Amino acid sequence: MTILPIYSVTPFTMLDFPDHTACIVWFSGCNMRCPYCHNPALVMGKGRGSVDQVMAFLEKRKGLLDGVVLTGGEASIYPGLPDFIRDVKAMGYEIKLDTNGLRPEIIGSFLEEGFLDYIALDYKAPPAKFEDVTGVDKYEDFAKTLSLLCGQDKVEFELRTTVHTSLMDEDDIAFIIKDLEKHGYKGTYYVQNYIADNDRPTLGMIEDQKRILDIDALPTPKGFKIDFRNF
């Protein structure tokens, strides 16, 4: 039996998986500790649901949903995930994975086996700020995943960065833009302004931003476009 720390299921979304009606399966646990994270209970907590419950839900939603989003936390850290994906795809669903990219070997194997139909990769920070933003000194692992995805054309993917200006500034986003140009990225890069949720403490108890990122100061990318969210 596949055992996974499933935290909860969002039964319907038209926003999280492009061109798909989907549900979201949330996994507890993460291999990062981003101070602005709004889900400390999810990151630090344990699963509350079961794989059997999710599969029963998906069986009832056949014909109504066509995609399943795997997010967290970080789903890729769990050895049971491949079996879960096989079972979900056998039901006819397409799979989107949200990932922080710290498991390049897992992403590579998923691509080889045809497990994934769409990927959202978080580019948390440039190397100089990576540990401050994520709590781990593992930029090289992320960079391997980025190179892997940019070097293939079988699975569509997007890149996104959440910006809290006490952690990153315009120079950092400019670095990321230039890095994506070097990798030949052709998709959309989503730059997301941090939005405080005063009803929920963040993982690092971070204070609200004193200013938002000056998007007019950023360079215009070559070969891809930027979409600014929440600015």
N, C-alpha and C positions, 0 to 999 in steps of 0.2 A: 504494500500500500504506500502510495506517495504521501509523505508527511511534509507539510509546508506551514510556516507561520503566517497564515492569512489573517489580516487584521479586520478587513471589512470589504464590502462590495458596493460600489455605486452602480445602481441598476441600469442607468441610461445616460448617455452623453452623445451629443453631436459635435462637440468641440475638441475632444481630445485625440481623436483618430481621424485624420483628414479623409473626407468623402465616405465615412463609414458611420453607421449607427452602432454604438458599442456600449459595453459596460466596462467598469474599471475594477480590477482586483488589486487591493492594497496589501502589501507585504510589510510585516513588522521587521525591524532591524535594519541597520545601515552600517556601511564601512567608512562613512564620513561623519563629521560632527560640525556641520556648518552652523555658525552662531545665529544666523537669521532664520533658521528652520522653524516653521510654525507648527511642526508636528512632533514635539519631543515625546509625547506618549506613544506615538507610532514607532519612532526611531529607537526608543529605549524599552519599549514594551514587548509583549509576547502575543502570539496569535490568539484570536478569539473565535475564529471560524475554522471550518474543516474543508478539505478538498472535496469530500463527498457532497457537502452543502453547495459548493460552487458548481460542481458538475450537475447536480440536480437542477440548480437555477438555470444553467446554460441549456440543459435539455428542454426546459419549458420555454426558453426564449428562441429556439430554432425558428427561423423565418422572420423573426422580429428584429434580431440583432445580427450583424454580420462581422463584428470585430470584438476583440477582447484586448484591453489595455492592461499591461502588467507594470505596476509602479510601486512606489514605497515612500520611505525606506529604499532598499535596493534589492530587487528580486534576484539579480544575477549571482548573489553570494550563496544561494542555496543549491546543494547537490540534487535535490528532488525536482528542480525546475524543468529539466529536459523531459522527464516522463509526463509531467503536467502539461507541457506544451504539446507533446505528441497526442495526448488524449483530447485536448481542446481542438487541435487542428483536425483530428479524426472526426470531430463532430461537424466540421465544415466552416469553422470560424477562422478568420485571419487574426494575426497577432501583431500588436504593437508593443515594443519594449521601451520603457523609459529607463535610462541608465546614466550613471555618473562616469562610466568608462574605466573603472579601476580593475576590471576583469577582462583584459583583452583576449586571453586564451578562450574564455567562455564565449565572448562575442564572435570570435573567429570560428569556433566549432558550430555555433548556431547558424552562422551564415553558410557554412559548408553543408549543413544538413537541411537547409531550407526551412528553418523553423520560423523565421521572422519575415514579416511583410512590411514593416515600417519601424524605424528607430528614432527616438528623440534622445540626443546626447547632450548632456549638460557640460558646457565648457565653463567650469567654475571660476577660473582665474588663470592668469599667466604664471609661469614658473616662480617668479619672485614673490608672488602673493599666494601661491597655491596652499601652502600649509596654514597660513593665517586664515584663509577663507574656509578651508575644508577640515582643518584639524589633523590632517595627515600629510606626510611628505612623500607623495606618490604621483607627482606630475608625470614622471616617465611612463607609468602604467597608463594614465589617461592618454598621453601622446601616442602610444602604440595603438590604442583603440581609434583615435582620430585618424592616424595614417591608414589603418586597416579599412575604415569606412570610406575615406576619400579615394582609396585605391581600388574600389570595386564599384560596379554599376548595377548590381542585381537587386539591391534593396534600397528603396528611397529612405533618406534620413534627413533630419533637421538638427540644427545646433542652436543652443540657447544659453544665455547668461543672465542670472539675476544680479542686479547691482544694488548694493547698499554702500553709499559713498563714504562711510567711515572705514570701509574695507578696500574699496577700489575707486579709481578715478578715471578721467578721460584718457590718460596715457595708457592705462591698463586695457581699456576697450580698444584703443587704437592698436595696441600690440596684438590683440586677438584678431582684429580685422586683417592685419598684415600677415599673421600666421595662417589664417584661412586662405588668403590669396596664394601663399607659397604652396599650400596643399592642393590648390586647384579646386577648392570647394565651389559648387555650382548651385546650391540650394538657397534657402532663406535662413538668415541668421537673426534670431529673435533676441533682442535686448530688453530685459524685463525690469522695470523699476520696482524696487522693494516697496511693498505696501504693508504698513503696520496693521496688525489685528490686535487691538487693545484688549480683546476678550480672551486672547490666548497668549501666554508667555512664549518667547522664543527659546530655542535650545540653549543659546548663550546669553539669554537675558539682555540682548542687545538693545540699545536705545534707538529711538526714532532717528531718521536721517535729519541732519541740519540743513541739507540742500539736496536737490536731485541732480542727476547727471546732466551736464550741458551737451545735449545731443547735437547741437549745431557746431560744436567744436571737434566733432569726430570726422575722420577722413571718409571720403566716399569710396566704398569698396569696388574692386575690379573683379568682375566675373560672377558676382552674386549680389543679392539685395539684402537690406536690413529692414526688419519690421520692429518698430518700437512699441512695446506694450506698457500700458499704465502710465504713460508720460502725459 
